Amino acid sequence: MNLEELVKMSNRYGSNPDYVLAGGGNTSVKEGGTLYVKCSGTCLADIKEDGFVAMSIEGLRRLMEKKYPEGDKEREAAFLADVMDARTDADLSKRPSVEALLHSLFPQKYVLHVHPALINGLTCSQGAEEKARELFGDQVLWIPICRPGYILGKLCFDAMAKYEKKQGKKVQILLLQNHGIFVAGDTVAEIDRLFASVENTLAAAVQRNPDLETPDAETLKRLEEAASALSKELGTTVEPNAVKEASAFVENREAAKPLLAPFTPDHIVYSGAYPLFLESVEGAAEERKAFEEKNGFTPKVILLRGVGVFVTADSEAARQKAKLLSCDAMKVAVYAQSFGGALPMTEDLTDFILHWEAESYRSKQG
């Protein structure tokens, strides 16, 4: 049984904030005809053997032969039911990762899926596909942006088959637009080598790294004063996300543009689909009300012009996750400058994920 090795790999990658934040990312191992994949909503950093769910590889792969309804809601409900039916675990309360099908498509024993800001600096950029081809050639398979769930699974299934026929080898690295990276190998050492190769190549290609150091004392005081004023105005706890890089994004609305829409599903789940941009503290309550009426949810991130980035949520845990993911968004935006500029998710896809049952479940678990 290779679950022990999988747990070690998962904990190692999951405990590195450069690779995984909050409940993001997933891993798997194959034993015979069984796939052991991370349960949805669990954290890689501290996952144990019981955090994985056993599934039939053949049962998952058969889903690619099925015909599903055209409508989003009907299709994803039917697909989810079939994925759940592919479980062979004795504990049927376990829910597999939303990307369980993708794990089953790789023939290799181990699979790692994470969302590093450095890698997403490329996948969330204007020139991503062309730059990926230039940097990696046929070492990686590029997957364009699409709806998650069945649609993503079918797109990857077809693209992987086409790649294998053309290249004469199995896919080991997938780069998914506005999402992250999949790496597959028959050993953990092989995954480490492939992942490091991608990361090192991108690190050498970026022209500027984000500055996430703590601001000076004067700036910190100004941020704390603004947070206090916003807390009073909004009637809720507001905390500053005190990093130097934030100042560049709040000079005006144009400068904030890269952060005004989400880069990846993780940003939607943990820091909200859209932040609230404020010109001043005065009138913030009215601005938030208008935001809520337009979007149907309360913002977790606030950008205050000329001051900084702030987070607000009902719990300390939620605020910390919002801080982590808003910092991650800044990192992605900065890295993307080296690859043609930032490219957030489309409004249509953002709306789909906001109402997708699978991500609603993950949000509640995380």
C-alpha positions in Angstrom: 0.0 0.0 0.0 1.4 3.4 -1.1 -0.9 5.5 1.0 1.8 6.2 3.5 4.0 7.7 0.7 1.0 9.7 -0.6 0.4 11.2 2.8 4.0 12.3 3.1 4.0 13.9 -0.3 0.6 15.6 0.4 1.8 16.9 3.7 5.0 18.2 2.3 3.4 20.1 -0.6 0.4 21.1 1.4 2.4 22.7 4.2 4.2 25.0 1.7 2.1 28.2 1.3 3.8 28.8 -2.1 2.0 25.7 -3.4 -1.3 25.3 -1.4 -3.5 27.7 0.5 -6.5 26.8 2.7 -8.2 23.6 1.4 -6.8 23.9 -2.2 -5.1 21.2 -4.2 -5.5 17.5 -4.2 -3.4 14.3 -4.6 -3.9 10.6 -5.4 -2.3 7.2 -5.7 -3.4 4.1 -7.7 -3.3 0.6 -6.3 -4.4 -2.0 -8.8 -7.8 -0.9 -10.0 -8.4 1.5 -7.1 -7.8 5.2 -7.0 -7.2 6.8 -3.5 -7.9 10.5 -3.9 -8.2 13.3 -1.4 -11.6 14.0 0.1 -13.2 17.3 -0.8 -12.7 20.0 1.8 -9.7 18.4 3.5 -6.3 20.1 3.8 -3.2 18.5 2.3 -1.0 20.0 5.0 -2.3 17.7 7.7 -4.2 15.0 5.8 -3.9 11.4 7.0 -4.8 8.1 5.4 -8.4 8.4 6.3 -8.6 11.7 4.4 -8.5 9.8 1.1 -11.5 8.0 -0.5 -11.2 4.7 -2.5 -12.7 4.8 -6.0 -12.9 2.5 -9.0 -10.6 3.7 -11.7 -12.6 1.8 -14.4 -15.8 3.2 -13.0 -14.5 6.8 -13.3 -13.1 6.3 -16.8 -16.4 4.8 -18.0 -18.0 8.2 -17.4 -16.2 9.5 -20.5 -18.3 7.1 -22.5 -21.6 8.5 -21.2 -23.8 11.1 -22.7 -24.9 13.8 -20.2 -27.6 16.5 -20.3 -26.7 19.8 -22.0 -27.9 22.1 -19.2 -25.3 23.0 -16.6 -27.3 22.1 -13.5 -28.7 18.8 -14.9 -25.4 17.7 -16.4 -23.4 18.4 -13.2 -26.0 16.7 -10.9 -26.0 13.6 -13.1 -22.2 13.6 -13.3 -21.8 14.1 -9.5 -24.1 11.1 -8.9 -22.0 8.9 -11.2 -18.8 10.0 -9.6 -20.2 9.2 -6.2 -21.3 5.8 -7.5 -17.7 5.1 -8.5 -16.7 5.0 -4.8 -15.6 1.7 -3.4 -14.7 3.0 0.1 -16.3 1.4 3.1 -17.1 4.9 4.4 -19.7 6.2 1.9 -19.8 9.5 3.8 -16.5 10.5 2.1 -16.9 12.8 -0.8 -14.1 12.7 -3.4 -12.3 15.8 -4.7 -14.1 17.6 -7.6 -11.1 16.6 -9.8 -11.2 12.9 -9.0 -12.0 12.0 -12.6 -8.9 13.9 -13.8 -6.7 11.9 -11.4 -8.1 8.7 -12.9 -7.2 9.7 -16.4 -3.5 9.6 -15.7 -2.0 6.1 -16.0 0.9 7.0 -13.6 0.7 5.8 -10.0 0.9 9.3 -8.2 -0.8 12.6 -9.1 -0.3 16.0 -7.6 -2.6 18.9 -8.3 -1.8 22.3 -6.8 -2.3 26.0 -7.5 1.1 27.8 -7.0 1.0 31.6 -7.6 4.2 31.4 -9.7 2.6 28.8 -12.0 -0.7 30.7 -12.1 1.2 33.8 -13.0 1.5 32.0 -16.3 -1.8 30.3 -16.5 -3.7 33.5 -15.6 -1.9 35.7 -18.1 -2.7 37.1 -21.5 0.0 35.3 -23.4 -0.2 32.0 -21.4 -0.7 29.3 -24.1 2.0 30.8 -26.5 4.4 31.3 -23.6 3.8 27.8 -22.2 4.7 26.4 -25.7 7.8 28.6 -25.9 9.0 27.6 -22.4 8.1 23.9 -22.2 7.5 22.6 -25.7 5.8 19.2 -25.7 6.7 18.7 -22.0 3.4 20.0 -20.9 -0.2 19.8 -22.2 -2.1 23.1 -22.2 -5.8 23.0 -21.3 -7.8 26.2 -22.1 -10.3 27.7 -19.7 -13.6 25.8 -19.4 -16.3 24.8 -16.9 -15.1 22.5 -14.2 -16.7 19.1 -13.5 -17.7 17.0 -16.5 -16.7 19.5 -19.1 -13.1 19.8 -17.8 -12.9 16.1 -17.5 -14.0 15.5 -21.1 -11.7 18.2 -22.4 -8.7 16.7 -20.6 -9.7 13.2 -21.7 -9.8 14.1 -25.4 -6.7 16.4 -25.2 -4.6 13.7 -23.5 -5.6 11.1 -26.1 -4.6 13.5 -28.9 -1.3 14.3 -27.2 -0.4 10.6 -26.7 -1.2 9.9 -30.4 0.9 12.8 -31.6 3.8 12.7 -29.1 4.0 8.9 -28.7 4.1 9.3 -24.9 1.7 9.7 -21.9 1.0 13.1 -20.5 2.7 13.9 -17.2 2.1 17.6 -16.8 -1.1 19.5 -17.4 -1.3 23.3 -17.2 -4.9 24.5 -16.8 -5.7 28.1 -17.7 -6.9 30.1 -14.7 -6.6 27.0 -12.5 -3.2 25.4 -11.8 -1.0 22.3 -12.6 -1.3 18.5 -12.6 1.8 16.5 -12.4 1.9 12.7 -12.6 4.6 10.1 -12.0 5.2 6.5 -11.0 7.2 7.7 -8.0 7.1 10.7 -5.7 10.7 11.5 -6.8 9.5 11.7 -10.4 6.8 14.1 -9.5 9.2 16.2 -7.5 11.6 16.4 -10.4 8.9 17.4 -12.9 7.3 19.9 -10.7 10.7 21.5 -9.8 11.5 21.7 -13.5 8.4 23.7 -14.3 8.8 25.9 -11.2 12.5 26.6 -12.0 11.8 27.5 -15.6 9.1 30.0 -14.6 11.2 31.5 -11.8 13.9 32.2 -14.4 11.4 33.8 -16.7 9.7 36.2 -14.4 11.0 39.8 -14.5 9.7 40.9 -11.0 8.8 39.2 -7.8 5.9 40.4 -5.6 6.9 42.3 -2.4 5.0 40.8 0.5 7.1 42.3 3.2 5.4 44.2 6.1 5.1 48.0 5.4 6.9 50.5 7.6 5.5 51.7 10.9 3.9 54.8 9.5 2.1 52.9 6.8 1.0 50.2 9.3 -0.5 52.9 11.5 -2.4 54.4 8.6 -3.7 50.9 7.7 -4.9 50.2 11.2 -6.6 53.6 11.5 -8.4 52.9 8.2 -9.4 49.4 9.3 -10.8 50.9 12.5 -12.8 53.5 10.6 -14.1 50.9 8.1 -15.1 48.6 11.0 -17.1 51.4 12.5 -18.7 52.4 9.2 -19.6 48.9 8.2 -20.5 47.5 11.6 -18.2 44.5 11.2 -14.6 43.5 11.8 -12.2 44.8 9.1 -8.5 44.0 9.2 -5.7 45.2 6.9 -3.8 42.9 4.6 -0.6 44.6 5.5 1.9 43.8 2.7 3.9 46.3 0.7 2.7 45.1 -2.7 -0.9 46.1 -1.9 -0.1 49.8 -2.3 0.5 49.5 -6.1 -3.0 48.0 -6.6 -4.9 50.8 -4.8 -3.6 53.9 -6.5 -6.8 54.1 -8.5 -9.5 51.8 -10.0 -7.4 51.2 -13.1 -4.4 50.0 -11.0 -6.8 47.7 -9.1 -8.2 46.1 -12.2 -6.2 42.9 -12.0 -7.7 42.2 -8.6 -11.3 43.1 -9.4 -12.1 39.7 -10.8 -11.0 36.2 -9.5 -8.0 34.4 -11.1 -8.9 30.9 -10.0 -11.7 28.9 -8.3 -9.8 29.0 -5.0 -10.0 32.8 -5.0 -13.8 32.6 -5.4 -14.1 30.0 -2.6 -11.9 31.7 0.0 -11.7 35.4 -0.7 -14.9 36.0 -2.8 -15.5 36.3 -6.4 -15.2 40.1 -6.4 -13.7 42.7 -4.0 -15.3 46.0 -3.1 -13.4 49.0 -4.3 -13.9 52.1 -2.3 -12.8 55.7 -3.0 -13.1 56.6 0.7 -14.3 55.3 4.0 -17.1 57.8 4.0 -20.2 56.2 2.4 -18.7 52.6 2.6 -21.9 51.2 4.1 -23.9 52.4 1.1 -21.3 51.1 -1.3 -21.4 47.7 0.3 -25.2 47.6 0.2 -25.1 48.4 -3.6 -22.4 45.7 -4.0 -24.6 43.1 -2.2 -27.6 44.0 -4.3 -25.7 43.7 -7.5 -23.7 40.5 -6.7 -25.9 38.7 -4.2 -23.1 38.2 -1.6 -21.1 40.3 0.9 -17.5 41.2 -0.1 -14.6 39.6 1.8 -12.0 41.9 0.4 -12.0 45.7 0.3 -9.7 47.8 -1.7 -9.5 51.4 -0.3 -8.1 53.9 -2.8 -4.7 55.3 -1.8 -4.6 53.3 1.4 -4.5 49.5 1.1 -6.2 46.1 0.9 -8.5 44.9 3.8 -10.5 41.8 4.6 -13.8 41.3 6.4 -15.7 38.2 7.4 -17.6 36.8 10.3 -14.8 34.6 11.7 -11.1 35.0 12.3 -10.5 31.8 10.3 -12.4 33.2 7.3 -10.5 36.5 7.5 -7.2 34.7 7.6 -8.1 32.7 4.5 -9.3 35.9 2.7 -5.9 37.4 3.6 -4.0 34.4 2.2 -6.0 34.3 -1.0 -5.9 38.1 -1.6 -2.1 38.0 -1.2 -2.1 35.1 -3.6 -4.0 37.2 -6.1 -1.5 40.0 -5.8 1.3 37.5 -6.4 -0.4 36.1 -9.5 -1.0 39.6 -10.9 2.6 40.5 -10.4 4.0 37.3 -12.0 1.5 37.6 -14.9 3.2 40.9 -15.9 6.1 38.8 -17.2 3.7 36.9 -19.5 1.6 39.6 -21.2 -0.4 40.9 -18.3 -3.1 39.5 -16.0 -6.1 37.6 -17.3 -8.8 37.0 -14.6 -11.5 34.4 -15.1 -14.5 35.3 -17.3 -17.7 36.6 -15.8 -19.6 33.7 -17.2 -17.3 31.0 -15.6 -17.2 33.0 -12.3 -21.0 32.9 -12.2 -21.0 29.2 -12.9 -18.6 28.4 -10.1 -20.4 30.7 -7.7 -23.5 28.5 -8.1 -21.8 25.2 -8.6 -22.8 22.7 -5.9 -19.3 21.2 -5.7 -17.6 24.4 -4.8 -20.4 25.4 -2.4 -19.7 22.1 -0.6 -15.9 22.7 -0.5 -16.5 26.2 0.8 -18.6 24.9 3.7 -16.0 22.2 4.5 -13.1 24.6 4.4 
